[in-house]
Amino acid sequence: MPMRTLRRICCALLLASSVHATATAAAPAPVTSPFLDATPCFQQDYDQWVARLTARADAGPAQKAMVRATIHARFPRSRYEGAQQRLDCHAIRYDSDGLAIMGWMAAPRDAGNGKLPVIIFNRGGNGGFGALKFADLFSHVFPLAEQGFLVLASQYRGVSDADPAKFGEDEFGGADVEDVRRLIALARELPNADADNIFLLGFSRGVMQGYMAARHHDDIRAMAMVNGVVDLEADLAYRPEMEKVYRARIPGYAENKVEALRERSALAWAEDLPKSAPILLMHGSEDQHVAPDNGPKMKQRLDALRHPNRLVMFEGEDHFLDPAKVVAEAVAWFR
């Protein structure tokens, strides 16, 4: 088997390693209010998890051994068991507009009876593309929880194409923004959440979701936005292939393109963002997916509005910034 093919298999297995409530064969945990259900992430020990992933590989014994070695290298036992021991993690399902929305929740185990500051994590992508898998939590969500935050991440409606009547359809900044607002509201009902310290962290499309959720609201303490979609018309000129996503996802796009793009572009209505929420902007200078000048343009707009902000440009880096650097900057900003 060619090495390139083997790498693709390993990557696919790790991305598919979701122990999500909709995929696990184990019985759901008791309902954790205020969610419809909450299923523990760590339902297997490390060896069982690796064996489960390896068994999925459609390959011979030698190739399976290489798959196993790749998993061990990317996710060593210490990393898996450390997170398992230090963190409470659940795959959650909650109601939004009568739809079942999936997501994740993670928090430190040793928080005691204290209230934890909350990070609402807004992922990028659209539909199932960019959805947060269990393996993604190790680099994007768990490091935030290990810094003392309660992290809630929505997958948004339409993450699954199955049964739109139950799971909804992705509108790329349409009704799915309510899924973020609803998660913020649910966070306030969690007994270990500090309702006075709720932060937004967004990536790519998740920046759009975060800004739209925060618009005309004053209940967000601060925001950190990474490689943000803030001007969809300009991004369309920068990356014309996004027209396929806009046309497929945005309701009424063909008939009302200009207004639909403006409604999703925070650059056009930045004055509606709560000035009580300082904004950290992070962007890679070599981003090939979202125009790199979005960061400087948004900073200029916020400066004109006297909205507290800071811009960090990651020189020479692309759309997929080093998660460790992003977490460090975001945590420092929120603190």
C-alpha angles and dihedrals in degrees: 000000000000114000091237090056091048091052090052090052092050092048093048092050093050092048090049092050093104115145087196124160090248095051107037121097093209121100114267118259118246113286112276107212129267093024129080087238141338122205121194112250096215103063093141135049118242097266092049091050093051091045091050092052094044092050089058093060112105093219143102126269095272093050092045088055090054091048089052091050091050092052091049090051096049096037109026119193092254091057094049097042092042091057090043091054099040103039142056107217130179137176102227136199121197140173122256120167088341092304128119107243120192127214148133137264126195132172138160115273095218097058092113114196094325125118116252126217110244130231117196103206115208113195127209131234128060133264109343092338108100094011113155110254124193091258090055091060092070093065104027110028110020094057089057092049090048088058090061103269132129102228123203120184126186123207088202124227117298095037084130123046089209118104104352089191088066104030101027131220129282111248095179096236098351125099089339089077085075087066088065094045090048092052090052090052092048091050089063089059095056111103094221096047124104101223091195093060110053117148133187123222116183136182123201106306086014088067089061090048091050096048092047091049091049095046111120090358127115100189098092117095098199142335136222115195124191125200087338131207100223104141111038095182092054091044089052090056089047094047110020094183088074086077087081091057094045093048094047097043111029114080113234092006096142093051099040108021100150096050093042092055093044092051089058096044113091090191087071096053105022089136087072093063115101109260088206087072112073113212128222112201120201125181139164113236091219098045109153096185104049123029108265092218090065088088096053092041092053091046091052090050093048092047090054089053092046089239111156110249147143130208124212115187115196102213116220094005127120136215094295103065123191103276092215091058092046093049092049093051094044095048092048090050094048093047 
